[in-house]
Amino acid sequence: MIKILSIIAYFSFLSSFSFGFTFDNDVPAKIQDQMKKDLEFIGTIQSQTQSDLHKEIFGAVDGQTYSQFFSSHVSAVGLNECGNNNAVACVIPFYDSSKMWITQNYIKFSHPEVARLMVVFHESRHTEEANGNWPHANCPQPFLDADGTPMKSIWTGAALAGEPACDETPYGSYGSSLIMLKNISKFCTNCTSKVKMDAGIYADDQFKRIISEDAKQRIHNDLYRS
Amino acid sequence: MSKRFLISLIFLTLVGAGFFGTSHLFTQGGNYPIRKIFAEFAIQHSKSDTAAIQIKTHVHNEIEIRKKLKILDEIFQSKNDNDPRLDLEFNQISQETKEALEKKYNELHLESRNERGTIVFLVGKSLSSEKDFQFLRQVLAEAPCLSLSDCTSNLSHPTQDRNSHLGSVNEITLEYPQIVALKSIETYLANHSPDPPLMQIVREASHSKSPIVSHMATSLEHQLLKDKDMRLFI
């Protein structure tokens, strides 16, 4: 009897867990499950402190904060190809500013969990209509890395120079997601060492997309100064 | 029948049971009474205590390895990178466990980037031997993965598949095992003197066909050389 009651209580708990957004009917169950699991994980994060920019954008490095941020930005999740065979997620303001579209690559590609979360939080920033959906800036021409090598995509070989794939502010999608991940990497107290390493790897990579000297300096001072 | 003959007979029976009849027990959790009896008996009655201890150690290691591989499979299945067992169950793992992990690495599909990177991470946490370094060298020497759908074939259409917006996420994942290998070396060298074989691996990686790996390895090499120079001047 106690066993049956426990099972009922368990399923009642699961069904009461709400993410504050809905999935379209055509989003495959496997994608829905994976996205729920990923968001459940981010909802458990704990820390003692955070950087100033993180506090300004999100608040504390805390699972509840991230869950609220996501729920307040994304009202629905649908299935779309996002116009690209390699895309994982996108926001199409022309259809619906608060709707996020997920592609089959969300579960098809073997990304670390942190990478999947970075993508959905990057896209959730694009839902902010009040900020013009935080449009990206065109990367400079030439767009060189620290060693003077042109920044380019390694699987298409296409140079990023001139592409709308950069940010001039710490508050856009690249900036906010890198600030979130770098804070998790530095301050999360209940993350595995793999999650913390992954968060650092993907944050450092996103930092390369910040192109204004002022924004770079602010992020550096906030998170990269030893 | 002499006592020695009887003991030998029982010993051989238990060996047979231990290695053939009960092999399935090694794949499951819980107690292993036959194994325990066998190991105890071997220690008590073997002519060579050293050999008996070696057998016991081998059996113990085998069980540990299978247990850890089972845990790893569960973590891979769940896709939960925050499973605390990644930290709790894989600290200071034995050389035999590392070799089993390396074998598993080679069995995984090339496209299993996160799973492969996770194994590199686990081996990299306990770098201690030349064999470990050789594993990292092998990982870093792999041909770049061209597509998350098929590492060996770049099927991307030059315009349709261009994804400058979030392309760098894919690019990092494409080279994830190699990046983790370099991170492991970086962490190891933060606490150890840079020894020539490891420096050679970094140098080789700096010539990788993957721009990301090449760039990271070059930066690491420069950083290490800078630190070394600093140590010389102190």
Contacts between the chains, C-beta under 8 A, distances in Angstrom:
chain1	res1	chain2	res2	distance
A	34	B	79	6.6
A	37	B	78	7.8
A	37	B	79	7.1
A	37	B	80	7.0
A	41	B	80	6.8
A	41	B	82	5.4
A	44	B	82	7.7
A	84	B	160	7.0
A	84	B	161	6.1
A	84	B	162	7.1
A	84	B	163	4.7
A	85	B	156	6.8
A	85	B	157	7.3
A	85	B	160	6.5
A	85	B	161	4.6
A	86	B	147	7.9
A	86	B	148	7.3
A	86	B	156	6.9
A	86	B	161	5.4
A	86	B	163	4.6
A	86	B	167	6.9
A	86	B	170	5.5
A	87	B	163	5.5
A	87	B	165	7.7
A	87	B	166	6.9
A	88	B	166	6.7
A	88	B	169	6.9
A	88	B	170	7.8
A	89	B	166	7.7
A	90	B	165	7.8
A	105	B	148	7.3
A	108	B	148	7.7
A	108	B	149	7.2
A	109	B	111	8.0
A	109	B	113	7.8
A	109	B	148	4.2
A	109	B	149	7.6
A	109	B	170	7.3
A	109	B	173	6.8
A	110	B	111	6.1
A	110	B	112	5.1
A	110	B	113	4.5
A	110	B	114	4.6
A	110	B	115	6.4
A	110	B	148	7.0
A	110	B	173	7.2
A	111	B	113	7.4
A	111	B	114	6.2
A	111	B	148	8.0
A	111	B	169	7.2
A	111	B	173	5.0
A	112	B	81	5.7
A	112	B	114	4.8
A	112	B	117	7.0
A	112	B	173	7.1
A	112	B	176	6.7
A	113	B	79	6.5
A	113	B	80	6.9
A	113	B	81	4.1
A	113	B	82	7.0
A	113	B	114	7.9
A	114	B	81	6.8
A	115	B	169	5.4
A	115	B	172	7.1
A	115	B	173	5.8
A	118	B	169	6.5
A	119	B	166	6.0
A	119	B	169	5.9
A	122	B	166	6.5
A	136	B	165	7.1
A	139	B	164	8.0
A	145	B	215	6.7
A	146	B	219	7.8
A	147	B	215	6.5
A	147	B	218	7.1
A	147	B	219	7.9
A	149	B	211	7.0
A	149	B	215	7.0
A	152	B	211	7.6
A	153	B	162	7.1
A	153	B	163	7.6
A	153	B	164	6.8
A	153	B	167	5.1
A	153	B	171	6.6
A	154	B	144	7.0
A	154	B	171	5.4
A	154	B	174	6.9
A	154	B	175	7.9
A	154	B	210	6.5
A	154	B	211	5.6
A	154	B	212	6.5
A	155	B	146	5.9
A	155	B	147	6.1
A	155	B	154	6.1
A	155	B	156	5.7
A	155	B	161	8.0
A	155	B	170	7.3
A	155	B	171	7.1
A	155	B	174	6.8
A	156	B	156	5.5
A	156	B	158	6.2
A	156	B	161	6.5
A	156	B	162	5.4
A	156	B	167	7.9
A	158	B	158	7.4
A	158	B	162	5.5
A	158	B	164	7.1
A	160	B	164	5.6
A	163	B	164	4.0
A	164	B	164	7.2
A	164	B	165	7.3
A	165	B	164	3.9
A	165	B	165	5.7
A	165	B	167	7.3
A	191	B	82	5.9
A	192	B	81	6.6
A	192	B	82	5.2
A	192	B	83	6.8
A	192	B	84	6.3
A	192	B	86	4.8
A	192	B	87	5.2
A	193	B	86	7.4
A	193	B	87	5.7
A	193	B	125	7.6
A	194	B	81	5.3
A	194	B	82	7.9
A	194	B	86	5.4
A	194	B	118	6.6
A	194	B	121	5.6
A	195	B	81	5.3
A	195	B	82	5.0
A	197	B	121	7.0
A	197	B	180	7.4
A	197	B	183	6.1
A	198	B	81	6.6
A	201	B	172	6.4
A	201	B	179	5.9
A	201	B	180	8.0
A	201	B	183	7.0
A	202	B	169	6.9
A	202	B	172	6.0
A	205	B	168	5.4
A	205	B	169	7.9
A	205	B	171	7.8
A	205	B	172	5.1
A	206	B	168	7.0
A	208	B	168	7.4
A	209	B	168	7.0
